[in-house]
C-alpha cells in the first residue's frame, strides 16, 4: 500500500489488486500462487506486467528517502 501511495497508484486497494492478480493468473483456481504460476502469468499478460511494474517501482520511494 505504501509503495502504491508514494507512486500515486491508489486506484485500487491492496485487496482489490491481489484479487485481480489471482483472477488473472491462478490457473488451477486453488487460491494459491506458486512462483512458477506468478512468473508465467505476469509474463503472459502485458497489462498485468505494466501494472505491477508501475505499482512496485521503487524509484520514487528512494527519492523520498533521499530527500528526508
C-alpha positions, 0 to 999 in steps of 0.5 A: 500500500505504501509503495502504491501511495508514494507512486500515486497508484491508489486506484485500487486497494491492496485487496482489490489488486491481489484479487485481480492478480489471482483472477488473472493468473491462478490457473488451477483456481486453488487460491494459491500462487506458486512462483512458477504460476506468478512468473508465467502469468505476469509474463503472459499478460502485458497489462498485468506486467505494466501494472505491477511494474508501475505499482512496485517501482521503487524509484520514487520511494528512494527519492523520498528517502533521499530527500528526508 
